[in-house]
Amino acid sequence: MNWSRTILDGIVMCVIFNGLVGLFFFIFPQAYSRMFPKGIKQAAAPYVNMKDVKVLRCVLIAIYLLMFLYMAVRAHSAGVRGFQNLFWTGYVEMMFVNAGDFFLLDVLARKYVMEKGFIKGAEGHPDWKWNGWRKLAVPEHGLGWPLLFCPLTGVIVAGIGALLGW
């Protein structure tokens, strides 16, 4: 495993992923409310266009698939070989994306969105405060990503490498 390359690629993917997610937030703000805490989700529900939710879902799936492919190709170009090494490369890189998502989007961007009132129906909702938000963000990024999504990413990246004979 090439640690310096893995860390740099993780940082790059963190920036690209969070930048794209942030960009699409400004395009489909109401659709994103479906990913927010329960109270915000319920308050914004009357204003959510389900077509936008479907488009957003397709966009996010495309972003993740491109990230998996990018991880596999970059690991291969760095000389990472073998299922176990590719797995840990994918896992560590996705942990960088996880950390960036938590700190950049769930902690910092939440404050900006809360102040600007981007989500119709949820302006001033108490779940925008950290006490409401942490009930979703901390378990998601502290347990869900490290125990489910990051290992799945590692398996996908290693699987791509195995399929391509790396």
C-alpha positions as a Markdown table, in Angstrom:
| # | Residue | x | y | z |
|---|---|---|---|---|
| 1 | Met | 0.0 | 0.0 | 0.0 |
| 2 | Asn | 1.3 | 3.4 | -0.9 |
| 3 | Trp | 0.4 | 5.6 | 2.1 |
| 4 | Ser | 1.4 | 9.0 | 0.8 |
| 5 | Arg | -0.5 | 8.5 | -2.4 |
| 6 | Thr | -3.6 | 7.1 | -0.5 |
| 7 | Ile | -3.6 | 10.1 | 1.8 |
| 8 | Leu | -3.2 | 12.6 | -1.0 |
| 9 | Asp | -5.9 | 10.9 | -3.1 |
| 10 | Gly | -8.2 | 10.8 | -0.1 |
| 11 | Ile | -7.8 | 14.5 | 0.4 |
| 12 | Val | -8.4 | 15.2 | -3.3 |
| 13 | Met | -11.6 | 13.0 | -3.3 |
| 14 | Cys | -12.7 | 14.7 | -0.1 |
| 15 | Val | -12.5 | 18.1 | -1.7 |
| 16 | Ile | -14.1 | 17.0 | -5.0 |
| 17 | Phe | -16.9 | 15.1 | -3.3 |
| 18 | Asn | -17.8 | 17.8 | -0.9 |
| 19 | Gly | -17.5 | 20.5 | -3.6 |
| 20 | Leu | -19.9 | 18.6 | -5.8 |
| 21 | Val | -22.3 | 17.8 | -3.1 |
| 22 | Gly | -22.2 | 21.5 | -2.0 |
| 23 | Leu | -22.8 | 22.6 | -5.6 |
| 24 | Phe | -25.8 | 20.3 | -6.1 |
| 25 | Phe | -27.2 | 21.5 | -2.8 |
| 26 | Phe | -27.6 | 25.0 | -4.3 |
| 27 | Ile | -29.3 | 23.4 | -7.3 |
| 28 | Phe | -31.7 | 21.0 | -5.4 |
| 29 | Pro | -31.8 | 22.4 | -1.8 |
| 30 | Gln | -35.3 | 20.9 | -1.0 |
| 31 | Ala | -34.3 | 17.5 | -2.3 |
| 32 | Tyr | -31.4 | 17.5 | 0.2 |
| 33 | Ser | -33.8 | 18.1 | 3.1 |
| 34 | Arg | -34.6 | 14.3 | 2.7 |
| 35 | Met | -31.2 | 13.6 | 4.1 |
| 36 | Phe | -31.5 | 15.9 | 7.1 |
| 37 | Pro | -32.7 | 15.2 | 10.7 |
| 38 | Lys | -36.3 | 14.0 | 11.1 |
| 39 | Gly | -37.7 | 17.3 | 12.2 |
| 40 | Ile | -36.3 | 19.2 | 9.3 |
| 41 | Lys | -37.4 | 16.5 | 6.9 |
| 42 | Gln | -40.9 | 16.7 | 8.2 |
| 43 | Ala | -41.0 | 20.5 | 8.1 |
| 44 | Ala | -39.7 | 20.7 | 4.5 |
| 45 | Ala | -41.8 | 17.8 | 3.2 |
| 46 | Pro | -44.6 | 19.8 | 1.7 |
| 47 | Tyr | -42.1 | 21.7 | -0.5 |
| 48 | Val | -40.1 | 18.7 | -1.7 |
| 49 | Asn | -40.4 | 17.9 | -5.4 |
| 50 | Met | -40.0 | 14.1 | -5.8 |
| 51 | Lys | -38.6 | 14.6 | -9.3 |
| 52 | Asp | -35.8 | 16.6 | -7.9 |
| 53 | Val | -35.2 | 13.8 | -5.3 |
| 54 | Lys | -34.9 | 11.2 | -8.0 |
| 55 | Val | -32.5 | 13.4 | -10.0 |
| 56 | Leu | -30.4 | 14.1 | -6.9 |
| 57 | Arg | -30.3 | 10.3 | -6.1 |
| 58 | Cys | -29.0 | 9.6 | -9.7 |
| 59 | Val | -26.4 | 12.4 | -9.4 |
| 60 | Leu | -25.1 | 11.0 | -6.1 |
| 61 | Ile | -25.0 | 7.5 | -7.4 |
| 62 | Ala | -23.0 | 8.7 | -10.4 |
| 63 | Ile | -20.6 | 10.6 | -8.1 |
| 64 | Tyr | -20.0 | 7.5 | -5.9 |
| 65 | Leu | -19.5 | 5.2 | -8.9 |
| 66 | Leu | -16.9 | 7.7 | -10.4 |
| 67 | Met | -15.2 | 7.9 | -7.1 |
| 68 | Phe | -14.9 | 4.1 | -6.9 |
| 69 | Leu | -13.4 | 3.9 | -10.4 |
| 70 | Tyr | -11.1 | 6.8 | -9.6 |
| 71 | Met | -9.9 | 5.1 | -6.4 |
| 72 | Ala | -9.2 | 1.8 | -8.3 |
| 73 | Val | -7.4 | 3.5 | -11.2 |
| 74 | Arg | -5.3 | 5.7 | -8.9 |
| 75 | Ala | -4.4 | 2.8 | -6.7 |
| 76 | His | -3.3 | 0.8 | -9.7 |
| 77 | Ser | -1.2 | 3.7 | -11.1 |
| 78 | Ala | 0.5 | 3.9 | -7.7 |
| 79 | Gly | 1.5 | 0.3 | -7.9 |
| 80 | Val | -1.0 | -1.0 | -5.3 |
| 81 | Arg | -1.7 | -4.7 | -6.0 |
| 82 | Gly | -3.6 | -7.4 | -4.3 |
| 83 | Phe | -7.1 | -7.6 | -2.9 |
| 84 | Gln | -6.1 | -6.7 | 0.7 |
| 85 | Asn | -4.0 | -3.7 | -0.3 |
| 86 | Leu | -6.7 | -2.4 | -2.7 |
| 87 | Phe | -9.3 | -2.9 | 0.0 |
| 88 | Trp | -7.4 | -0.8 | 2.6 |
| 89 | Thr | -6.6 | 1.9 | 0.0 |
| 90 | Gly | -10.3 | 2.2 | -0.8 |
| 91 | Tyr | -11.3 | 2.1 | 2.9 |
| 92 | Val | -8.8 | 4.8 | 4.0 |
| 93 | Glu | -9.6 | 7.1 | 1.0 |
| 94 | Met | -13.3 | 6.9 | 1.8 |
| 95 | Met | -12.6 | 7.7 | 5.5 |
| 96 | Phe | -11.1 | 11.0 | 4.2 |
| 97 | Val | -14.4 | 11.6 | 2.3 |
| 98 | Asn | -16.3 | 10.7 | 5.5 |
| 99 | Ala | -14.3 | 13.1 | 7.7 |
| 100 | Gly | -14.7 | 15.9 | 5.1 |
| 101 | Asp | -18.4 | 15.3 | 4.8 |
| 102 | Phe | -18.8 | 15.5 | 8.6 |
| 103 | Phe | -16.7 | 18.6 | 9.2 |
| 104 | Leu | -17.3 | 20.5 | 6.0 |
| 105 | Leu | -21.0 | 19.7 | 5.3 |
| 106 | Asp | -22.5 | 18.6 | 8.6 |
| 107 | Val | -20.7 | 21.0 | 10.9 |
| 108 | Leu | -19.7 | 24.1 | 8.9 |
| 109 | Ala | -22.2 | 24.2 | 6.0 |
| 110 | Arg | -25.1 | 23.4 | 8.3 |
| 111 | Lys | -24.5 | 26.8 | 10.0 |
| 112 | Tyr | -24.5 | 28.6 | 6.7 |
| 113 | Val | -27.6 | 26.9 | 5.5 |
| 114 | Met | -29.4 | 27.5 | 8.8 |
| 115 | Glu | -28.6 | 31.2 | 8.7 |
| 116 | Lys | -29.6 | 31.7 | 5.1 |
| 117 | Gly | -32.8 | 29.7 | 5.3 |
| 118 | Phe | -32.3 | 27.7 | 2.1 |
| 119 | Ile | -34.8 | 24.9 | 3.1 |
| 120 | Lys | -38.4 | 26.1 | 2.8 |
| 121 | Gly | -40.5 | 25.2 | 5.7 |
| 122 | Ala | -37.6 | 24.5 | 8.0 |
| 123 | Glu | -36.5 | 28.0 | 8.7 |
| 124 | Gly | -35.6 | 28.4 | 12.3 |
| 125 | His | -36.3 | 24.7 | 13.1 |
| 126 | Pro | -34.7 | 23.6 | 16.4 |
| 127 | Asp | -33.0 | 20.6 | 14.6 |
| 128 | Trp | -30.7 | 23.0 | 12.8 |
| 129 | Lys | -28.9 | 23.5 | 16.1 |
| 130 | Trp | -26.1 | 21.0 | 16.9 |
| 131 | Asn | -28.2 | 19.1 | 19.5 |
| 132 | Gly | -30.7 | 18.1 | 16.9 |
| 133 | Trp | -28.2 | 17.6 | 14.1 |
| 134 | Arg | -25.8 | 15.4 | 16.1 |
| 135 | Lys | -28.4 | 12.7 | 16.6 |
| 136 | Leu | -28.1 | 12.0 | 12.8 |
| 137 | Ala | -24.5 | 13.1 | 12.0 |
| 138 | Val | -22.6 | 11.5 | 14.8 |
| 139 | Pro | -24.0 | 8.0 | 14.3 |
| 140 | Glu | -23.8 | 8.3 | 10.6 |
| 141 | His | -20.2 | 9.4 | 10.4 |
| 142 | Gly | -19.0 | 7.7 | 13.5 |
| 143 | Leu | -20.6 | 4.2 | 13.0 |
| 144 | Gly | -22.4 | 4.0 | 9.6 |
| 145 | Trp | -19.5 | 5.1 | 7.4 |
| 146 | Pro | -16.6 | 3.4 | 9.1 |
| 147 | Leu | -18.4 | 0.1 | 9.7 |
| 148 | Leu | -20.6 | -0.2 | 6.6 |
| 149 | Phe | -19.9 | 2.3 | 3.8 |
| 150 | Cys | -16.1 | 2.4 | 4.0 |
| 151 | Pro | -15.7 | -1.4 | 4.1 |
| 152 | Leu | -18.1 | -1.7 | 1.2 |
| 153 | Thr | -16.0 | 0.9 | -0.7 |
| 154 | Gly | -12.9 | -1.1 | 0.0 |
| 155 | Val | -14.5 | -4.3 | -1.4 |
| 156 | Ile | -15.8 | -2.5 | -4.5 |
| 157 | Val | -12.3 | -1.0 | -5.2 |
| 158 | Ala | -10.6 | -4.3 | -4.6 |
| 159 | Gly | -13.3 | -6.0 | -6.7 |
| 160 | Ile | -12.6 | -3.6 | -9.6 |
| 161 | Gly | -8.9 | -4.4 | -9.3 |
| 162 | Ala | -9.6 | -8.1 | -9.2 |
| 163 | Leu | -11.9 | -7.9 | -12.2 |
| 164 | Leu | -9.3 | -6.0 | -14.2 |
| 165 | Gly | -6.5 | -8.4 | -13.2 |
| 166 | Trp | -4.6 | -6.1 | -10.9 |
